[in-house]
Amino acid sequence: MASTRRHLHGRWVTALAAVIVAVGGCASPVHGRVVAPLDDPFGVAGLPVTDGPSGLRADAPAPTTDARGSKGDPVDILAEQSLDDVQDFWQQHYAPVFGGSFRPVAGAVSYDANNPLGPAVCGISSYDLVNAMYCRPDRQIYWDRGVFVPTARRYFGDDGVVGVLAHEFGHAIQGMGSFVTRDAPVLVIEQQADCLAGVYLRWVAEGNSPRFTLSTGDGLNTLLAGVITIRDPVLTKFDDPEEGHGTALDRVAALQTGFTSGPSACVAIDMDQIRQRRAGLPIALQTGSRRDLRTVDRPVDHGTVTDLIDQLNTFFSPSSRPALSFDPTACPEAQATTPVSYCPQTNTVAVDLPAVQRLGAPADEAHDLTLVQGPNTAWSVVTSRYVLALQHARNLPLDRAITGLRTACLTGAAQRHMARPDASPGAADGVGLIAGDVDQAIAGLLTNGLVASDVNGATVPAGFTRIAAYRAGLTLDDPDQCYGHFQ
């Protein structure tokens, strides 16, 4: 099931008009695929970065799925074609990867969540059930044609609908292969489904689907915006960290795993792997912990930016510490990268504080029409300019494409240090990141991309690759490994 809540958050249904503007910026078998390289700034997990058409092909065949309750309108036809495509993919690739026999789902059902007299969905009323889901007992896939599918299509394109149904079909694949038991943590079940959706989306991006296209630049960026937007809310002390679909970091990581490494990597996802991925981060709680995980925003101001630079100096211990200036014109001989610049000539991080404060202003996602935003959207950008100083000290060129990936990795490594379990807002010894803050950096990487840019602000073109480099840094105990990986 796509969500344990009857309604997806209102921000998903009503508040996404600006997301598209913000992010606009297999012929061979899938089994046995080698992990694709992530250190190519002009690639996406081994594929070239492409922009252009994404969505339903003009010559796509008519749907063969005949969903019960379908009105035969464009919304239902798109959902039926999506299910056809996902099912055809797994029909070809299930047995070579997993062995055994592939079984199509038993059927599909379209309903309108606005209709109080609509059909039952997996044993419950469909009224107000703004969702899409796979029902394990009857092996059918359901979707809400009244709100959910048209909203997904409007804000995330045709591929947004395909991605949702690919996730739901992932649950059907789990049932066929008995990958998880019924009592497995919900988080594991959902992460595997996100991952299996990523396997299918790779096939589409490679140009193999007869129905859909997916560009690896703006198309995949828009799809990832949807993944981030429908992440779980930040946990409270009353929530179980093993339940739900996961944070933006969790969900993007799972989809990228499938897209990059194939279906076997999806089956390997379990709580041990998820804990390892989260190790050292504020969401990495011991099973059963009830520590309050909500982020409490520390303001972005002169003091916190100064504390952040001092904290980075302590963590990295550079032989020549960069100076901090709050004069945005302090880099007359360098290309300014608003709102923060690094000046190699004077080894200075120059901050335009009002602009940084705007970047880090917490967003009311339901009213501001934006992806998640908050202080760490700003702090991650400041950190990215600081780590350019570290690269300059090693005599590394700062204006190369690979610089952006190395910068994102080093920023992630620094943020791992900042996300210590005892971090608390207002801590005198620096900026502490707690749950939800990492998601702010993830969204920033997709929208403005500055964390994955060179000294002149030239960003790595694909949001997928920017996020992958930042995630790599988050996993490293030794930040120096970023230099070896991105060289």
KAWO-V43754 format. One record per backbone hydrogen bond with DSSP energy under -0.5 kcal/mol. NH is the residue of the N-H (numbers start at 1). CO is the residue of the C=O. Records with the same first field share a line. If there is no record, write none. Layout:
# KAWO-V43754
NH->CO / CO
This chain:
# KAWO-V43754
2->132
8->130
12->9
13->9
14->10
15->11
19->16
20->16
21->17
22->18
23->19
24->20
25->21
33->30
36->260
41->39
43->40
44->47
46->37
47->44
49->42
55->213
57->211
60->57
67->65
68->108
70->67
77->73
78->74
79->75
80->76
81->77
82->78
83->79
84->80
85->81
86->82
87->83
88->84
89->85
90->86
91->87
92->88
93->89
94->90
97->93 / 94
98->94
99->94 / 95
106->139
107->139
109->141
110->68
111->143
113->111
115->112
116->114
118->115
121->124
122->120
124->121
126->119
128->113
129->126
130->6 / 128
131->129
133->142
135->140
136->134
139->135
140->135
141->107
142->133
143->109
144->131
145->111 / 143
146->111
149->144
151->147
152->148
153->149
154->150
155->151
156->152
157->153
160->156 / 157
161->157 / 158
162->158
163->159
164->160
165->161
166->162
167->163
168->164
169->165
170->166
171->167 / 168
172->168
173->169
174->170
175->171
176->172
177->173
178->174
179->174
184->181
187->242
188->185
189->185
190->186
191->187
192->188
193->189
194->190
195->191
196->192
197->193
198->194
199->195
200->196
201->197
202->198
203->199
204->200
205->201
206->202
207->204
208->203
213->55
217->50
220->215
221->217
222->218
223->219
224->220
225->221
226->222
227->223
228->224
229->225
230->226
231->228
232->246
239->236
241->239
243->240
251->247
252->248
253->249
254->250
255->251
256->252
257->253
258->254
259->255
260->256
261->257
262->258
265->262
266->262
267->263
268->264
269->266
274->270
275->271
276->272
277->273
278->274
279->275 / 276
281->278
284->281
285->283
289->286
297->295
301->299
305->301
306->302
307->303
308->304
309->305
310->306
311->307
312->308
313->309
314->310
315->311
316->312
317->313
321->319
323->347
325->349
328->326
330->327
334->331
336->334
340->337
341->350
343->348
344->342
347->343
348->343
349->323
350->341 / 348
351->325 / 349
352->339
353->351
356->352
357->353
358->354
359->355
360->356
361->358
363->373
365->363
367->364
368->364
369->365
377->374
378->374 / 375
379->375
380->376
381->377
382->378
383->379
384->380
385->381
386->382
387->383
388->384
389->385 / 386
390->386
391->387
392->388
393->389
394->390 / 391
395->392
396->391
403->400
404->400 / 401
405->401
406->402
407->403
408->404
409->405
410->406
411->407
412->408
413->409
414->410
415->411
416->412
417->413
418->414
419->415
420->417
423->420
427->424
430->427
432->430
433->418
437->434
440->436
441->437
442->438
443->439
444->440
445->441
446->442
447->443
448->444
449->444
452->449
453->450
454->458
455->398
457->454
459->457
460->452
461->41
463->461
466->462
467->463
468->464
469->465
470->466
471->467
472->468
473->469
474->470
475->471 / 472
476->473
479->477
481->478
482->479
483->480
484->480
485->481
486->482
487->485
